[in-house]
């Protein structure tokens, strides 16, 4: 998926096992869909905490945060609880959404199955920004906020 593409709709279970459909999220406004390699790893924890710490800014802009990884529902639940996260963390155990969004890692797939990537999506399902960085954990939230504030979504 690239900037300008229509975001692929999907349904995945959140950290509580409740199914969540992207189109339902987008019915409420824009979304920031962020993919991370491995729940509870050092880098992913830093990234998640930065999204959490800036969540009020996303909310003020009418945007919803949604995290996705290949981790199980149970691991996502533990990750959310340990980091006091109130937004959905989706389990893509089969890797179908990871594949559809082009963030499946080919090398190191067993240890880090997902490329760290963030998609800012408007309510019409159009991708307005793509953020990719494996090493700067704060750039994902910061750049997503910048995209939301500079564009009419």
C-alpha positions as CSV (number, residue, x, y, z in Angstrom):
1,X,0.0,0.0,0.0
2,X,1.2,3.4,-0.9
3,X,0.2,7.0,-0.4
4,X,-2.9,7.6,-2.5
5,X,-4.0,4.0,-2.6
6,X,-7.4,2.9,-1.3
7,X,-6.7,1.1,2.1
8,X,-7.6,-2.5,2.1
9,X,-10.6,-3.2,4.4
10,X,-10.2,-6.0,6.9
11,X,-11.5,-7.5,10.1
12,X,-9.2,-8.7,12.9
13,X,-9.6,-9.5,16.6
14,X,-8.5,-6.9,19.1
15,X,-6.6,-7.6,22.4
16,X,-10.0,-8.6,24.0
17,X,-10.8,-11.0,21.1
18,X,-13.5,-8.6,19.8
19,X,-13.6,-8.4,15.9
20,X,-12.8,-4.9,14.6
21,X,-13.3,-3.9,11.0
22,X,-11.2,-1.0,9.5
23,X,-14.3,0.4,7.7
24,X,-16.1,0.7,11.1
25,X,-13.2,2.7,12.5
26,X,-13.1,5.0,9.5
27,X,-16.8,5.6,9.8
28,X,-15.9,7.7,12.9
29,X,-13.1,9.6,11.1
30,X,-9.5,9.2,10.0
31,X,-7.3,6.4,11.4
32,X,-3.7,5.9,12.1
33,X,-2.9,2.2,11.4
34,X,0.5,1.3,12.8
35,X,2.2,-2.1,12.3
36,X,4.9,-3.2,14.7
37,X,7.1,-6.3,14.6
38,X,6.8,-7.9,18.0
39,X,4.7,-7.0,21.0
40,X,6.7,-6.5,24.2
41,X,10.0,-6.1,22.5
42,X,12.1,-3.0,23.4
43,X,11.5,-1.0,20.2
44,X,7.8,-1.8,19.9
45,X,7.2,-0.9,23.5
46,X,8.9,2.5,23.0
47,X,6.8,3.1,19.8
48,X,3.5,2.0,21.5
49,X,4.2,4.2,24.5
50,X,4.8,7.2,22.3
51,X,1.5,6.7,20.5
52,X,-0.2,6.3,24.0
53,X,1.4,9.4,25.3
54,X,0.2,11.4,22.3
55,X,-3.2,9.8,22.1
56,X,-5.0,12.9,23.3
57,X,-3.6,14.8,20.3
58,X,-4.9,12.2,17.9
59,X,-8.3,12.3,19.6
60,X,-8.4,16.1,19.4
61,X,-7.9,15.7,15.6
62,X,-10.7,13.2,15.4
63,X,-8.3,10.3,14.6
64,X,-8.3,6.8,16.0
65,X,-5.2,4.8,16.7
66,X,-5.1,1.1,15.8
67,X,-2.0,-1.1,16.2
68,X,-1.4,-4.4,14.3
69,X,1.1,-7.2,14.7
70,X,1.3,-10.9,14.1
71,X,1.1,-11.5,17.8
72,X,-1.7,-13.6,19.4
73,X,-4.7,-12.0,21.0
74,X,-3.3,-13.0,24.4
75,X,0.0,-11.4,23.8
76,X,-1.7,-8.2,22.5
77,X,-3.8,-8.2,25.7
78,X,-0.7,-8.5,27.9
79,X,1.1,-5.7,25.8
80,X,-2.0,-3.4,26.1
81,X,-2.3,-4.0,29.9
82,X,1.4,-3.6,30.7
83,X,1.5,-0.3,28.8
84,X,-1.9,1.0,29.8
85,X,-3.2,1.3,26.3
86,X,-6.9,2.0,25.6
87,X,-6.8,1.8,21.8
88,X,-7.1,-1.4,19.9
89,X,-4.2,-3.7,19.2
90,X,-5.1,-6.2,16.6
91,X,-3.9,-9.7,16.1
92,X,-3.1,-10.6,12.6
93,X,-1.9,-14.2,13.5
94,X,-2.4,-15.4,9.9
95,X,-0.5,-12.5,8.4
96,X,-3.1,-11.7,5.8
97,X,-3.4,-8.0,6.6
98,X,0.4,-7.7,7.0
99,X,0.7,-9.2,3.5
100,X,-2.1,-7.0,2.0
101,X,-0.4,-3.8,3.3
102,X,3.0,-4.9,2.1
103,X,4.7,-4.9,5.5
104,X,5.5,-8.6,5.7
105,X,9.2,-9.1,6.3
106,X,10.8,-11.6,4.0
107,X,14.2,-11.8,5.9
108,X,14.1,-12.3,9.6
109,X,10.5,-13.3,9.3
110,X,10.6,-15.7,12.2
111,X,12.0,-13.2,14.7
112,X,10.6,-9.9,13.3
113,X,7.7,-10.8,11.0
114,X,6.5,-7.3,10.3
115,X,8.2,-4.1,9.0
116,X,7.5,-1.2,11.3
117,X,5.2,1.0,9.2
118,X,2.4,3.5,9.8
119,X,-0.5,4.4,7.5
120,X,-2.6,7.6,8.0
121,X,-6.0,6.8,6.4
122,X,-8.8,9.3,5.8
123,X,-12.5,8.5,6.3
124,X,-12.8,7.6,2.6
125,X,-10.2,4.8,3.1
126,X,-7.6,6.8,1.1
127,X,-4.0,6.5,2.4
128,X,-2.7,10.0,2.9
129,X,0.7,9.2,4.4
130,X,3.0,6.3,4.9
131,X,5.7,6.3,7.6
132,X,8.5,3.8,7.6
133,X,11.4,3.7,10.1
134,X,12.8,0.7,11.8
135,X,15.0,2.6,14.2
136,X,13.2,5.9,15.1
137,X,10.4,4.8,17.3
138,X,9.0,8.3,17.9
139,X,8.8,9.3,14.2
140,X,5.7,7.2,13.6
141,X,3.4,9.1,16.0
142,X,5.1,12.4,15.3
143,X,4.8,12.1,11.5
144,X,1.3,10.8,11.7
145,X,0.2,13.8,13.8
146,X,1.9,16.1,11.3
147,X,0.1,14.5,8.4
148,X,-3.2,14.9,10.2
149,X,-2.7,18.5,11.1
150,X,-1.6,19.6,7.6
151,X,-4.3,17.8,5.6
152,X,-8.0,18.1,5.4
153,X,-9.1,14.6,6.4
